[in-house]
């Protein structure tokens, strides 16, 4: 007898969106039966071409199509991305915007007991996104289907359910939210997705059930069409949007590079290629537009000044660096975790980490330094545990430990307006996502409850801070 293939249901990545961003009622575009049939036929044909590898060419120039658009000369010759002069550049060649199509709502494909079974279609009121709703963007893999699920989370009402979802063509690995829409001078509500495919997809979250992204970043080579590659050669492992220069998006890849994308042009402007292995995590500094930290499988985190050709500063954490995040409350500092359960905290003015701890037994896949709660650090791991730490001590003190319901935890995110509410995703097919309220822990409440919250301004800026 043939063995049954076990059902896979896991959450690989997630990201919270602030309140008041999304449209109250997302747009819907209806298709005729013929239009829908044509789109399905074309999509199936594209997938067959990809599977056969007909669009892959190895005789390409790695540096071609990187930074080859006409732009104003930078005042500083070392400023490769032209941070100082970017607002004066020509925007007459915007990225190509894809057509948008929709299907009837596919609903929540999971049987997660923590999620309300009635979807937006069963109650008209649920289809309205209220001003005090947060969106939670979730990369969900269900058997052989990959899905971007857009959850509604309302802490005050205790609501948590899938509002709408989008079928993806490949396994999602990273999610980043951004407001910069190249086709609209006003702020948008967009979601960039990286995955096993080297082309980044950007979806409009204010349109339900899209069949196609709003636009794509990158292109595979095609011998028949005589087109060369634009962008990465391998899977995109992480993304970071620059909130100070909103037209810039960084991507880290399994091809050992970081690309800085010009969203208005739809092309990579700068390639950082000094990494020795896969780049698993990238993060722009929240205050300094030109500063980027990236960590990878070579066991190093590098902090680069994107204006300069100088070699980046390097800090080691042997093993593979899984996550690297800036500490907004201590702007010179960042934390990084690895696949051996360790977490290190770095002051960029020092040559060695200030401290390194054995936080978990296995890889630390979720690492969060609270923007609002002084000293709060949260870690999750594939060992199934979620821990909180007080970083006002050096080394930090463990405050609480919790065994989650999601199995091996693969990702975590904190709600911007509810700093003690965290979402965790994992590989337990019976419960692959849960929201944890840390105030239910006496240890957390006793340690952090009396500390005044720090007000954080998260609106994007159009100018970088000077170092």
N, C-alpha and C positions, 0 to 999 in steps of 0.2 A: 504493500500500500504506500502511496505517496504521502509524505508528511505535509500537513497544512502549513502554509507560510504564516508565521505569527503576524498579527496585526500591529502596525506601527502607528503610534499617535504621540507626537512630541511637539514641543514649542522650542524653536531654535533661536528666536530673537524677539525682542519687544521694545516698545518705546511709548512713553506717555506724551500726550499733547495737552497743552494748557487749555483752560476753560476760555470760552468766548472766541475761539478761533474758527471753529467749523460753522458752516451755514446751518441755520435751524432746520431747514428742509433741503437735503441734498438734491441736486438736479437729476432728472431721469430722462434718457433719450430712448424713445421707442424705435424698434426696428421692424421692417416688414419681414415676412417669412423669407423672401428671396435674398434680402440684404443679410439676414442672419445666416442663411445657407452658404452664401458666398464667403462670408468671413470665416465660418467653420472650415470650409474647403481650403481656403488659403492658409489658415493656421495649421491644418493637418499637413499640407504640402511643405510648409516651412519647417515643421518638426521633422519630417522625413528627410529633408535635405540636411538638416543639422545632424541627425543620427548617422547619415551616411558619410558625413564629413566632407561633403562636396564644397563647402564654403571655406575650407581651411587651406591656407597656403603658407609654406615655410620660407619662401624666398622673398621675405619682406624686410624693409629697412626699419629697424627697431625705433630709430629716432624720427622717422618721417611721421608727419601728422601730429607731432608734439610741439606745440608752440609755433606753428607755421602760419598763423593768421596775422594779418597786418594790424599792428597796434602802435600807439604812440610810444616814442622812445622814452625809457625810464630816466628820471633825473639821476639815479644812482645806477651805474652799469652793472652792479652786482644784484640789483633788484630784479630777479628773473621773472617774477610775477607782476612786476610794475605796480606794487602796492601804492607807491607815492603818487602815481599819475593815472590810476585806473578810471576815475570818474570822467576823464577827458577823452576816453577812447571811443572809437566809432562803434555804435551798436546796430549798424545796418544789416548785419548778417546774423539774425537770431537763430537759435537752434530750431530745427524742424519740429513742428508740433504734429504729433500723430492724431489720427482720427479717433473719436471716442464712440464706443458702442456699448450697449447694455443688454443683459439677459434678465429674465425674471429672477427675483431674489432666490438664491440657492439655499439661504437659511444657514443655520448652524449645523455643520456636518458632524459635530462631535456629540458624545453622550455624557459630557462632563457634568457630574451631579451638582457642581457648584454654580452652574450657569442656568438662568431661567430658560425653561424649555420653550416658552412662547416667544417667538421672534417678532421683529417689527411688523411683519405682515399680519400677525394675529391680533394686534392692538394698534389702532391708528395713532394713539398717543405716543407709543414707543418710538414711532418713526421720527418724531420731532426731537432735535438735539437742543437741550435747554442751556441757558447761559451758565448754569452751575454744573454741567456735565463735563467730565474729562473724556477724551478719547484715549484708548489704549490700543496701539497698533501691534499686532501679533503675527509672526511668521509661524504658521501651523502646518505640519506635515501629517496627513491622515492617510495611512496605507500608501498608495502610490500617487496621491494627490497633494499638491502644494498650494496653500491658500494664504492670502493676506486677509486676516480678520480684523475688522474695526469694531472694537468693543465700546460700549458706553459704561463709564464708571461714575457713579454719583454717591459719594461717601455719605452725605446727609440722608439720602433716601435709602441707602443700602442696595442700590441697583448695580447690576453687573451682567451684561448680556451682549451678544453679537448684534450690532446694528445692521451691518452689511459686510459682504466679503467679496474678494476678487480671486479668481483662479489664476495661479502663476504657472509659468512653463517650466520652472526648475526649482530645486531645493533652495529656500531662502536662508541666508546666513547672517545678514545684518540689515538693520533698518535705521534710517535717519529722517527726521522731519525737517522741512524747510519751508520758508514762506516766499522765497524768491521765484517768481513765475516769469520766465523770459518773454512770454506772450502778453503779459498784462503789467502795466505800471503799478498797479495796486498789489498789496500783499495777497498771497495765495495760501492754500492749505494742501501742501504736497508731501509726498512720501517717497524717498529714494530707497530702492531695494537693491542689495547686492546678493549674489548667490553663486551657484556652481558654474554659471555662465559668466564670461568676462564682460558682458555688456550690462551696464547699470540701467535699471528701469526706474522712471519717475512717474508716479501715479497721482492723479488729482483726487483727493479724498472727499471733495464736495460733489463728486459724481458717482452715483451708486453703480456697482456691478460692471465696471469697465471691462471690456474685452481687450483693450489696448492701452498701454501707458500714454500719458500726456506727451512724453518724449523719452528718448533713450540717450545715454552717454556711452559712446563707443560703437565700434563696428567690427565685425569679423571680416577677414579677407575672403574674397571670392574670385577664383581663377576665371570663371566664365564671364563674370561682369568686369573683370580686370580692376577690381577695387582692392585697396590695401587696408590693412588693419588700422583702426583708430582705437587707442586705449590699451587695456590690459590684454595679456595673453592667457591668463588663467583666472580661477575663481576670485571673486571680490569678497574679502573676509571682513572688512570693516569700512565704515563711512563716518565722516565728520563734517558738519556744515559750519562755515565760518560766520558767526553771528555779527561780526564787526564789518567784514566785507561780504555782504550777503550773496554775491554772485560767485563765490568760491566754495567748492566742495572737494574734500580730500578723500581718496580711496586707497586702502591698503589691500594688497593682493598676494595670492600664492605664487605670483611670478617674481616675488622678491622686490617689488617696487611700490612706491607711493606716487600717485598722480594727483596734481592739483588741477581741478577742472574749472574752466570758465563756463559758467552756466549760460551766459548770454550767447556765446559763440558755439556752445555744444562740443567743445574740443578740450583736450588736456593741454594746458599751457606749460606746465613744468613737470618734469619727471625726477624724482629722487630715487636714485638707483644704487645707493651705497649699502643697502641691506644685504646680509649674507644668507638669509633664509626667508621663509614666508613671513609677511607682515600681517599680524593677526589683530592689531589694535591701533587706531589712530584717534587723536583728539586735539582739536585746536584749543588754544588757551582762551578762556572766557573773556579776558580783558585785552590781550595783546594779539591783534589780528595776524601778525607775522610769525607767531610762535606755535610750533606743532610738536607734539610728542607722539612717537610711534614705537611699538614694541613687537617683537617677532619670535620666531622659533629658534633664533640664534641665541636666545637668552639675554638679550640686551634691549634697553629702552634708549632711544635717541631723541634729543630735543634739538630741533632745527630752527634757525631763523630763515624763513622762506625768502627773505630779501637778499640773502647772502649765499655765495658759493663756498663759503668756509665749511669745513667738516663739522658735523653736529657734535654736541657733547653726548657722552655715552655713559650709562650706568648698567652694571651687570646684575642679573638675577638668574643664576644657572638653571637650566631646564628650558622651558618655552614660556615666554611672556604671554599671558592670556589677555589681561586687561591692563590699561593704563588710564588713569583719570586725574584731572587737575583738582587741587583743593582750592576752591574759590575763596575760602576764608583765610588762606595763607597762599597768596598768589605766586610765590616763588617755589611752591611745593607741589608734588604729585605723588600718587601711590601707584604701585604696579603689583600684579599677582602672577603666579606661574602655575604650571601643570603639576607641581609637586606639593601644592597646598600652602606655599609661602606667600607672604605679602611684605613688600618693602616700601618705605616712605623716604622720598628724596627731596632734599632742599637743593635747588639748582645752583646754589652758591657754594655747595660742598662737593667734594670729589667722591664721597662714599655715601650710601644711604644712611639716614639718621637712625633708622632701626629696621630690622627684619624679623618677622615672627613666623612661626609654624602655625598658620591659622586653621588649616584643615588637613585631613588625611589624604585627600585627592585634589585634583585641579580646582582652582578658584575661578569659576566661570562668571560670577557676578561680583562686582566691586563698586561700592557707592560711598562717596564722601559727601555727606549732607551739605547742601548749600545753605540751609536754614537753621539746622540744629547744631550749635557749637559742639565740636568734638565727636559727632556721631559718625561711625563707619559701619557699614553693613556688608557682610560677605556671604555668598552662597557657593555651594560646591557640589560636584558630582558624588560626594559622600552622603548627599541627602540632607545636609544640615544648613541651617541659616543662623548666623551669629552676628551679634552686635558688639561694638568695641567703643571704648572711650579713648580718643587719640590725644586728649589733653595731657595724658601721661606718656612718657617715653621710656620703654616701649608701651604700647597701648594696653589697657586693661580690658579683658573680656567681660562683658556685662551680662549677656544672655546667650543661650543656645536653644535652638528649636529644630526638631526633626520635621521636615515638611511632608506634605502629602503628594508631591509631584514626582517622587522618585529621585533620580539623579538630576539635580537642578542644572539647567543649561544657560539660564539668563535671568536677569532681574532688572526692575526699573522702579523708580520712586515717583509718586504722584507729586507734581509741582506745587499744588495748593494744599496738599495734605501730607506734610513731610514725614509722618510716621506710618503712612500707608505704602506698602511695597507689593508689587506684583512679581511673582516668581513662576517661571516656566520650566517644565521638565519632561521626562520621558515615560511617565506613568500613564498608560492609555486609559485608565479609569479616572484619573484626575491629573490632567497635564498642565493645569494653570490654577493658581489660587492667589487671592489678595490677602495680605497679612497686615493687621493693624497692630503695630508694636506697642501701642498704649495698653493693650490687654496684658502685657507683661509687667508684673510688679517691679522686676529688676530694672527694666527700661524706664518706667515711669519715675521710680525713685531716683535714678541717676540723672535723667535728662529733663524730667517734667518741669523743674523749677528754672531751667535755663531760658532766658529770653530768646525768642526766635530772631534770626537775622533777616532783615528785609532784603530781598534780592530783586534787582531789576533785570528782567530777562528779555526785554524788547531788543531787537536787533539794532545795531548802530551802523552808520554808514562811513565811519572813520575809525581808523585804528588808533589805539593809544600809543603814545611814544614810550619807548623803553628808557 
